[in-house]
């Protein structure tokens, strides 16, 4: 006997009768006539970031070479920012990028460049995937208004904005005399050149025509540095240098890590580097105003790598000169490098990587490298989050005492670097680069607004959107994957995640006092210990009672806050794919928590297994397939392209998106109707996310509905105030965020939804 279709018969009959005789009068619902209401109108007026502060890897901080008041930052997965000195905040400049499949990858910024002759122009190279061959190609984005708007062109080479060594560079270089000429040092494909401001590109075969095909982490060519002695002539710069990492040098048969061209790149000649650093990586090269070069060399490649590492000065002769070693380190690596001034008082700042010596973070010399001292380690800090992956250092060209460095959690700065004890603080106001993996909003009146489950920072209860949250089960390096709360008892919460700091072990917790204290589950259900991704779900029905659907596993329920578990009768998946996880999406009915809904999206769009919704009438212990009248035929799609949400104001009121269409049931899933004309078009999916939030006053339906998808051929986030009868776009083209893996409605404020964008933390509408 197939237990999936034969669960508790009395509960089934009771639910069936309730579905037939009760029912909602929701406009557009099965068996009811749409109410006559005014058309849905209006859209979000502004979008604001919920406060965390940093949280991700900023990979570069770049001053405009002439206008020192202009400062930009690039990140590995969260786009780019421009500093606003008026209110001391970062302004996101890439929120308008992306609205189709895989657009989030173009928020992974590998390099930024600024036109030295026009401070309005910004150039940004983005993409993800240079670790494979053939790899997807990147893009160059061009702005003529400091990043307010962008135009993009597809590139003929791969870009690795989130690959190892992503803080090296800058890989994109602009000829300071003729800015229409650009060079890009790629990871796989050698050096490339554009003569039309980045619109088209050709490989510089005079250096090498080799393309790396081995896959994995590749570093390739690294940087082009121009001779600026012809400054002011307006003609092409003929003398330039290119650095090459050892993996590409070996594959291409190049004999050095440094090459020089004296004829605008027509030919290249190797420049011999010191034997101590032969075969080393060159994270950064800086050319000072007096023409001298400063090189950072490290034996190993990538962020946070150990040494040996060296800093050398190079120059003093025609088209080259001599090498002078300024700094060496064995255990520590050398990453970031910045230079300010010339001559004997040149200030040099070096970022020390790895963790082998806690007494070194930023080494500084004030006499052109003769003597060195530490300016950050063991100095006063307003936050302890300033360590790790210091592959980029910047000295303010207008104030040498203002030194900044990047790290795995954002940016840190000091404004008194010449002090005996410099003070360091985070510079991350409105720079939000956390990756929310799941979120759930609390009912109005709860002591918190929502639960945020995020990668690398863990699970947090958000009670004030303007301050960093403090309540969570693992307040260290961890990831939150799923959470839920008892709707009628919001002090009870259950959350799952991964303890990254202690062996990347899956852990789950519960709190009975609204997050003030937490207890770890005494045991994990079948599949729980392997459930390390966000492809999982938790549904809390009441205090101590919950159901957990781990990735690629049959859900289990617990009646004692995780002390013991029992598997439900939901069917095991007949096909799963390693790396492309599948899971049931669970939701407890907020009016009648003895009802629990489970949605299987089919796992992937090629699975051939239509999406299905199952219903439980005994708190998630046993389930049966929904759709007794009319078989479901939901489009199969992956976890990230589908969703399910329940209306907490009406029993049995469920909304589902299958990646193509929006479905609604008002009788616990026994009948389904397709709502709206959402449908895949022009390469975008029809309906991927649905969220419910506080209803507009006087609305005919008890919740505002928000859907991300394609409506009448246009992609966007759409909302309805009348149960789905009429729709209006909620976002605009300046707020696309690269698409959203998470969207949640707020139950305290009408018109407020939370989205996560491409690793942009939590952004909410006003």
N, C-alpha and C positions, 0 to 999 in steps of 0.2 A: 504494500500500500504506500502510495506517495504521500508522505506527511505534509508536503507543501500545500496540498489542496484539501486536507482533512484535519483541520484543527478544531478547537472547541466549538462544537455544533451549536449549543445554546447561544454563545456569544455571536456566532456568525448570523444566526437567525435574527437575534435582537438587533444587530447592526444593520442587517438587510431591511428589516421593517422600519427602523429609524430612518434609513436612507430613502425609503419609499414615501413615508408618510410625513416626516418632518420637513426637512428641506429649508433652504434659504430663499429669499426673494432677491438675491443678488442680481443686478442687471446683467444680462447675457448668460446667466446660468441655465443649465439644462432644465427644460420644462417651465421656464418663466419668461415673461416678456420683458424686454429692456425698459427700464423706467425712462420717462421723458426728463432728461436733465440737460443743463447747459454743457456745451462742449468743454473738454479739458483744455485749459490754456495756461500759459506761464512757463517759465524756466528758471533754473538757478541763476541768481544774480552774481554771486561770488563763490569761490571755493577756497577753503582754508585748511592748512595742515594741522592735524592733531599733534600736540607736542610730544616729541621724544627727544630729538636733538642728535643729529648724526646717525649713528647706528650702523653705518656701512662704510665700505672702503672708498674714500676719496682718492683718486689716482693722479690728480694733478691740480696745481694752483698756478694760474698764469696771469701775470701782469701784462698790460699793454706795453709794448716796448718804448713808446713815446709818451703816452698819457698814463701816468702812474696812478691816477685815480680810478682806472678801470681794472677790475680784478674778476677773474672767472675761475670756476672750479669744475672739474669733470669727475664723474664717478664711474664705477665699473658696471653698475646695473641700474642706476637711478637717474640717468640723464645728466644735465649740466645746469649750472647756476651762475648768476652774476651778482656781485656784491653791491649792496645798496648802502652807501656810507651815511645817508641821511638818517636812517633809522637802525643802522647796524644789523641788517638782516640779509639773508641770501634770497634772491628772487629766482624761482625756477624758470628756466627759459626753454624747456623742452616738453612742457605739458601738452602742447598742441600737436605733437608728433605721434602719429600712429592711430589707425582705426581698423586695420584688417588683421588677418591671421598672422601670427608671428611678428607683429609690429613691435612687441616689447623688446626684441633683440636690438632694435635701433635706438634704444635708450642706454645701450652699453657703449660708452664713449671711449675709444682707444686713443684719440688725439684731438687737441684743439690748437688752432693757430689764429693769430690776429694780424690784420693788415697794418704794418707800421706806418703807412701813409694815410690811412683813413680809419679812424677809430670806430666807425660804425660797422665795419665788416668783421664777421666772425665765421670761421670755417671749422667744421666738426666732422670727424670721421667715426662712424659707428658700425656696429655689427658684432656678431658672436658666431664662432664656429671655426676658427683657424686650427683646431686640433684634429681635423680630419682632412682627407683628400679623396675626391674633390670636396671642397668646403663651400658653404653658401657665401655669396659675395656680399661685401659691405656697401655702405653708402657714404657719400659726402653731402653734408648739409651746409647750406650757405645762407647767411643772414646779412642784410644790409642795414639793419636797425638794432644792432646789439643783441640779437637773439629774440626779439619780439616775434618775428615771423621768419619762416624758413622755406627754402626751395631745396630739393634734393636731387642728386644724380646717382645712378647706380654705378658701382665701381667694378672693374674687371678682376679684382683680387679679393681674397678673403681678409677679414678683419677680426681681431680677437680682443674685444673690449673687456672681456671677463676672463681672459687667459692669463697664465703665469707671466710675470714681468709686465703687467699692464700699467704699472706706474713709471715705466721707463720712458725715455723720449725727451722731447716730443718727436714722434715719427713724422708728423706733417710739418714741412718747412716751406716758408714763403720767401722768395727772393726779395730782400728789402728794397731793392732799386726798381725792380719790375715785378710787382705782385701778381701779375697774371701767370708767372712761372712758379710752379710748385713742385715739390718732390715729396714722395711718400715712401718711407722705408717699411716694406711689408714683412710679414712673418714667413710666408711661404714662397713668395714670388719675386724676391729681389727688390731692386729699386725701381720706382716708377716716376714718370714726369708728366706734368700737365703744362701746356702753354696757353690755356684759355680759362684760367681761374678755376680749375677743377672740374670743368664740364666733361672733358675727355682725357684719357690717360694712355700712355705707352710705356712699355718696359724699357729701362735704360740698359739695353743689351751690351753697351760698351763696358759696363761693370760685370754683368753676368746675365745670361738668359735662363739660368737654371730655376726650376720650380721644385721645392721640396715636396716629396710624395710620401713621407714616412708616417705622417699623422702624429698624434700625441702633441705634447707641449713643444712648440717651436718658437724661436725668437727672431731668426732671420736677420735682415738688415735692421739698423736701429735708428740712425739719425743723420741728417745732413746739416752742416754748419757752414754759413757763408762768410767769406771775407768781406768786410764792410769798408775797406779802404776807399772804395769808389762811391761812398755815400754822397748823394746829392746830384749824381750824374744822370739818373733816370734811365740808365742803360743796364742791360743784363749783367749780373755778377758772374765773372768768368772763373774766379777762384773759389773752390769749395772743398769740403772734406766730408767723407761718408764713413760712418762706423758700421762694422759688421760683427755679428755675434758668431761664436765658434761653430754652431751647428750649420749655419749657412756657408761660412767660409770653407768648411770641410767639404760640404756637398758640391760647392761651386769651384773647388780647386783654387781658392784665393789664398794668398800667402801671408796676409796680414789682417788685423782687425781694424785697420785704418787706411783709407785710400784718399788720394788727393786728385782733383781735376783742375787744370789751369785754363781750360778751354770750354767752360760752360757745360761740362758733362760729356763732351764728345769722346774723351779718353780719360782713363783713370790709372794712376800709378800707386803701388803700395808704399806706405810709409812705415818704416820699421818702428815697432814699439819696444820698450824695454823687455829684455828676456824674462824678467821676473813676472811679467803679466802677459806673456805670449799665450794665446788661447783663452784669455779671460773674456768675460762679458763686460760691456761698457754701458752701465745703466744711464749715465748722464755725461754730457759734455757741455761746458759753458765757455763762451769766448768773452773775455773781459774787454773793456773799452780800449785798453792799450794793446790789444791784439794777441795777448797771451791766451792759451787754451788751458782749461783745467779739466782733467779726466778723472772719473770714478771708475775703477776696475774692480771686479769681483770674480773669484774663481768659479762660483756656482751661480746659476741663473734663477730668477724668480724672486718673489717677495719673501722677506724674512729669512733668506738663506744665510748660512754662515760664511766666513771668509776662508782663506786669506783675502783681504781686500786692501786696495791701495788708492791714494790720490796722487796724481802727477800733474806737474805744470809743464807745458810744452810751448816752445816758440823761441823768438829771439833772432830768427834768421829768415831769409827770403823763402816764402812758401814752406816753412817748416821751422827747424831749429833744433834745440836740444831738449832733452827730458830731464826733469828734476823731481825726485821723489819727495813728497811733502808729508805723507802720512801712510803708515802701514798698520795692519791689524791681523791677527791670526784667527782667533776664535770668532770674533765679530766680523760681520760682513759690512761692506760699504754700499750704500744705495743712493740716498738723496745728496744733492750737491748744489750749492748756491754761492755766488761770488758777488761782492759789492766793492766798488772802488778800484783803484789801480796803484801800482807802485808798492812801496814798502809797508803801507798801511792797509793793504787789501784785506778785507774781511772775507773769510771762507767759512761756510757752515756745512757740515757733513752729517748725514743721517746714518746712524749705526744700526744695522739690521741684526736679526736673530736675537736670542735671549741668553747668550752664553756669559754676558757680563752686565749685570744689572746696574753698574755704575756708569754706563755709557749709553746715551741716547743721541744727543746732538753735540758733536765736537766742533769747537769754534777756534779759529786762528785770527788774530788781529794784526799779524805782521807777515802776511802773504805766505803763511805756511811754515814759518820757522818754529813757532811754539803753538801748543794746543791746550785747550782746557774744556771741561764739560760745563754746559749751561742749562741742562734740563734734569738729568737723573738726580734724584734726591733733593731737588729744589722745590720751593712751594708750588703746589698745584691746587686749583679750585675744584678739580675733578681728577680722579685716579685713572680716567679713561683716556690716556694719551700715549699708550705704548703699542708697539708692534707694527711691523711693515712700514717702517719709516723710509720709504723709497723715494720720497720727494721732499725737498726743503726749498723754501723761498725767502729771500730777503727783500723787504719793501725797498724799492729803488729810491723812495723819498725819505726813508727813515731806517737807517741800518740797524737800529735797536729793535725794530719790529721784524721778528723772525717767525715764520710759520712752517709747520710740517704736516704732512698727511700721515694718516695711520689707519688701521683697520676699522676704527670707529668714527672717523671724520677728520677734523682739522684741529690742531692746537697751536696756540700762539703765545708769544711774549712780546711786550712792548718795552722791556727794560733789559735787553740782552747784555748790556755792558755792566749791569749790576753784578755784585759778587754773588747774589742769590736771586737770579731772575725768577719772576712769577709767571706761571703758565696757566692758561685757561682754554677751554674749548671755544672754537669759533664756528658754531654750528646753528646759530639762531635761524630757524626756518629752513635749514638744510636737513631734509628728512629722507633717509635712505634705508629704512627698514622694509622688510618683506613680509607683510601680513599674509598668512597662509589660510586663516579662517577667522571668522568673527561672529559673534552673536550679540544682539542688542537686548537689553533688559527692559522689563515693562516700566511704565511711568511710575515714579515713586520709589523705585529701587535705589539702594545706596550707591550704585554705580550705573554708568550709562551703557557700557558694553564690555565684553571680554574679547581681548585682542590676542590671538595666537599667531606668533610671528617667528620667522626663521632667525636664528642666531641670538635673539634677545629674549625669547621665551614667551610665556603667557602672562598677560597683565590685565588687571581690572582698571578700566578707565572711568574715573569719576569727574575729572576736570580736564577739558580738552586743551586748556592753556598751560598745564603743568605736566611734567613727566610723571607717569604713574609709579607707584611704590609697592603695590600689592600683587604678588605673584608667587607661585610655588617654587620656582628656581630662579633666583635673582642673580644668576651668573651666566656664563656662556652656555646657552641652551636654546632649544627650539620648541615652540608650541605648535601643535598640529591640529587639535580639535578640542572643543569645550562646549558645555551646555549648562543650564541652570534649571532648577525647579521653578516653574513660572509662578506658582502660588506660594513659593517659599524661597525667595531670591537669595537668601543667605546660604543656600546649599548649591554648590558648584562642583562639577567634575571636569578635569582637564587631562589631556594626554600630551606627551612631548618627548624630547630626547635630551638627555644630559650630555651635552657635547664636551664639557670640561672634564668629565670623569668617565671616559671610555666610550662616548657616544651610545649610551645605554638608553633604551626606551623606558620611560617612567610615566606613571599616571598618579594623579593626586585628587583629593577631594577636600573641600572646605565646608564647614558647617556654620561659619560666622562671617560670611561675605568677604572672605579672603584675608582676614586678619591672621588666621593660622591655617596651616595645611597639613594633611596627613597623606602619606604615600599609600597607594593601593598595596595590600599585602600580597596580591598575586595578579597575574596578567592572564587574560583569556587565551585560548588557542589562536595563534597568529599574532598576538599582541607584542611579543618581544621582538618580532621582525618588522613591526609596523612603524618604520622610521620616517615615512613621508606624510604629507598632508592629505593624501588620498585615504581618508578614513573619516569616521563620523561617530559622534557620541550623542545619545539622546537621554536626558534625565526626565523621568516621569514624576518622581517625588523624592523626598529625602531618603537617601541610601539606595534608591532604586534607579538603575540605569541600564542602557544597552550600548554596547560598543561594537562597531563594525571595523575591524582592522583591515589593512590593505590585503587584497587577494585571499580573504578568509570569510568563513561563515560567521555572522555576528553572534555574540554571546551576551547574556544578561546576568546582572548581579543584583541581589536583594540586600547586600550588606556592604556597600561601598567598596567593592572590589576585593573583599576577603575571599570569596569563592565565585566561580563562574559556571554557567551552564549554556551550552550552545543552543541557539534557536533552531527551528526547523527550516529556515530559509535555505534554498538550494545552493550547493557549492558551485562555483563558477566552472563551467566546462572548458574554458580557455582563459589563461592569463598570459601576460607578456612581461618578461623581465625588463624593468625600467619604464614600463608603461602600465602603471598599476591600475587596479580595478577595485572598487569597493562599493558596498551598499551605502546610500545616503539615507540617514535616519532623521526622523522628526517626530517629536511627541506632540500630540494634540494638546493645545494649551488650555482648552475648556474642559476636555475629558481626557486626562492623561493616561487612562487605561487604554486609549487608542494610540498606537505607534505606527508610523508609515515608513516603509523602506523602498527606496528607488534604486533599481539596477539600470544604469544607463547603457548597458551593452559593452562597455569597456573600451571600445574603439570604433571609429567609423567604418573600419573594414571587417568588423567581427561578424556581421550578418545576424546579430542577435538583437532584436528590437528591445527598446527600453520597456521596463515593466515596473509597476508599483504594487507593493504588497501591503496588507493591512493586518494589524494585530489588535485584538480586543481584550487582551489580558496583560497589558503593560509591556508588550514586546517579548513575551515568552514564546508565542507561536504565531505564525503568520499564514495568510492565505492570499492568493493572487486577486487583485482588484479587477474591475471591469467586467462584472457578471453580465451586464447588458452591453454587448458590443466589444469585440476584442480590441485591445490596445495595439497600436501599430506605431509606437514612438520610434523616431529615427535613432539608430545606434550611434553613440558618440562617447568620447572619453570624459573622465571626471571633470576636467577643467572647463569643458564646454557645456555643462549641464547643471541643473540646480533644482532644488525643491524647497518650498517654504510653506508654512501653515499660517493662517490668519488666527491670531490669538483671541479675536473677538467673536468667533463663530465656530462651533463644533463642526468638524468634518470638512472644513473649508481649506482646500489644498491647491497650490499652484506648482506646476512643473514646467521646466524648459528642457527640451531634448537636443538643443543645438540648432534646431531649425524652426520649431514652432513653440507657442505658448499654450499650455493646457490648464484647464480649471475644473475642479470638482467641488460640489457643495454637499456631497453625501458620502464623505469618507472614501472616495475613490471608486464608487460603484458606477457612476456615470462620469464621463469626461467630455468636455467640449473644447474645441480649439478657439482661442480668443485672439482677436486682432489679425492683421494680415502680415505677421512676421514671417519672413522666408529668406533663405540664403540667396544672395545676389551679389554680383560683381566681386566675387572672391571673399565676401564676408558672410558670417554665419547668421542665421535668422534670429534665434533667441537663445542666448547662452546663460544669462543670469536673470533671476527674478527676485525682487525684494519687496517687502511690505513695510509700511511705516504709518505713523500717525495720520489719520484722515484729515482732510481739509474740513473746516467747520461747515456744516450743512450739506456735506456730500451724501450721495445716495448709497454709497458703499462704505463699510466700516473701516477701511484701510486705504491709504494711497498705495498705488502699485507702480513699481519701477522695473523696467526691463531693459537690459542691454542687448542689442541685436540690430537687425536690419528690418526697417519698416518702410514699405513702399519704395524699396530700392535705396534707402538712405540709412547708413550706420549711425548709431548714437545710443544714448540712454534716453528712454522714453518713459513718460509717466501718465497715469490715468487716475482721475478722481471719481470715476463713475463705474468702477468695477470692470473696466476694460471696454466700455462702449466707444469711447473716444480717447485719442492719444495726442500728446504733444511732446516734442523733444525737450529733454531736461538739461542736457549739456550743450556745448557748442564746439566749434572746431578748434577753439583755443584751449579746450579742456577735454582732451581725448585720452591722455595719460598712457598711451600705448596699449589700451585695452585693460580690462580689469578681471583678475581672477577671483576677487571677492567684492561683493556689493551687499550692503546691509542697510535696512531702513531704521530710522530712529523713532521711538515711541513717545518721546517727550516733546519733540518739535516737528511740526508739519513742514515738509519740504526739505528735510535733512536726510541725506543718505551718506554712507561711508563707502569709499572705494579705495583700492590699494594701488591701482596703476601698476606701472613697471617698477616695482620696488621703490615706491614713493611714500612709504609709510601708510598712514590713513589720512585721506583727504575727504573733507565733508563739505556738502553744499549748504548754501544759505539762501 
